[in-house]
Amino acid sequence: ANIKTALMDSMLEMVGTSHVTFACTGAMEPILYQENLEGAMQRGAMLVDISVPRNIDDVGANKVEGVKAYNVDDLKAVVAANQARRQRLVLEAEELLQGEMKSFKGWHQSLGT
């Protein structure tokens, strides 16, 4: 992976040329927002805000062409959806295994053991 870190004075240049940016600072208000991103973005990008309070104004950032911004709440929703899907798959697998065990036991008993 080609991971780069940047200081605040080169932040917009780095964000504007990156495919994916994770934001997590001690700022008390957003440092990336529609107005400063519009002039900086040189490609489509994903912005992921893992900070609390938020460092990215995701509503404004999502208005910038080619930018998709996510925050901690979005990530929690994805995790919850994935967990629910995995739980459904576990239940399906258990049903499949029960059916196979029943078939196996029937076959095993037919051997006369």
N, C-alpha and C positions, 0 to 999 in steps of 0.2 A: 504494500500500500504506500502511496505517496502522500503521507500526512504532513501538513505544514501548520505551524502556529504563527501567529502574527500579533504584533503590538497594535494598540488602538490607532496610532497614527497611520498605519497601512491597512487598516481593517477593510475599508470599502474596496480598495484595489484587490485585496486577497479574496474577498467574498465575490466580487464581480467576475473573477476568472476561475472560480472553483465550481465543480459539479455539485458538491455537497459541503455544507457548512454547519457545524455544531456551535451553538452559542451558549456560553455559560460564564457570565461575569457577575460582579457584585453590584452592577448598576441597579438603581431603584426604579428605572423607567426604561422603555425600549430604546435601544441604540441603533436598531435597524428597522426602518419604516419605509413606506412607499416613496416618499420624496427623496431620500438619499439613495435608495436602491435603484430608482429609475435611471439615474445618471451613471450608475456604477456597473450595472449588469451587462456583461459582454457575451453571455451564454445563458441557456436555461439552467436552472439550479434548484436544488432542494435545500431548504433552510430548516434546521431542526433546533428548536429552542428547548434546552433541558434545564433552564434556570427558573428559579422562583425568587423574586418576581420575574416576569417575562422580560427577555432582552429583545425579542422580535415582535413587532406589531404584526401578527399573522394576518389579520384582516386586511391591512393596507398592503403588506408584502404580497399577498395572493392576488392583488390587483395588477401587479407588475407582470408584464408579458414574460412567459417562460419560467416564472418563479412559483414554486409550491412550498409553502411554509407549514410546518407542523410544530405543535407545542406538547408539553408534558401530558395534557389532557387527551390529545389525539393519540399519543403513544399508549396511554392507559386503555383507551377504547380498543385499539388494535390488539393489545395483550388480552383483554377480556374476550374479544371475538375469537381469537385464536384458542384460548382456553376452552371456550364453549364448543368450538369445532372439534378440538381434541377429545373432549368428554363424549361427544356424540360418536366419534370414531371408536373410542374405547368400548362403548356400549354395543356398537355393531360388531366389533371384534369378539366380545364376550359371547354374543348370541351365536356367531359363527363357530366359535370354539365349542360351545355347548352342543350344537348340532353335530359337529365332527366327533366329539367325545361319545355321543349317543350312538352314532354310526359305528365307531370303533368298538365300543362295548358289545354291540350287537354282533359284529363280525367276530370278535374275540370269543364270545359265548358260542357262536356257531361252530367253533373249532372243537367243542366238546371238552374244554379244560375245566 
